[in-house]
């Protein structure tokens, strides 16, 4: 399973979601889906904008963690 660390990163840096949206030029609904880990996917363009705005690498934002059921996908 892929986990998005956007909420943690913004919290650590005390950045509001609306500030990120304005700086990165992304839609609030897109950012909210990533923030609450409800997104089914993310485009490379959006990922690049977020990484540029936060000065991070994609691997800092997205982490792979084993599924709870032995690493198997349903």
N, C-alpha and C positions, 0 to 999 in steps of 0.2 A: 504494500500500500504506500502511496506517495502522500506525504504530509506537507502542508504549506505552513511555513513559520512566519507569515506576514504579521499576524497578531503579536507574536512574541517580539519580533524585530521592532515594530512600531512602539510597543510598550517600553522596550529597553531604551529606545531613543526619545521617548516622549513626543512622538510625532502623531498628529491626528490623521485619521484616514482621509479627511477632506483635504488636508495639506498635501498628502501624497498624490491624490487624484489631480490636484491642480498642478503640482510640480511635474508629474509624470505624463499628464495629458491623457489619462485613462478615465473611463466611465465609472461613476460611483458604484453602479450595480456590479460591474466586473470586480472592482476592488472588494466590495462586500462579500461576494461569493468566495473569493480567495481568503479573505480575512476570517470568515466563519467556516472555512474548509468545506464549502458546499459545491465548489466548482467541479464540473465533470472534466474540464480540460482548460488549457490556457494557450493562447497563440504565442509564437516566438516573439512577435512584435510587442505584445503586452508585457511579456516576461522581460524583454530587453529594456523597455521603458521603466519598469519598476526597478530593475537592477541598476540602471543608470541613475535614477533619482535617489536611490539609497546607497549608491556606490558599493554594491555587493555583487557577488557572483551568483549564477543560478543555483549552484550547490548550497549556497548559504540560505536560500529561500525555500528550496524544495529538498526534502529528505525522504529516503526510502526506509520504511520500517517494516519488519515482518508482520504479516497478518496475524491476528490472534489465533487462528486455527491452523497452526503449523506452517504458515507461509503459503498456503494454497489460496488461489483466487476462486471465487464462486462463479 
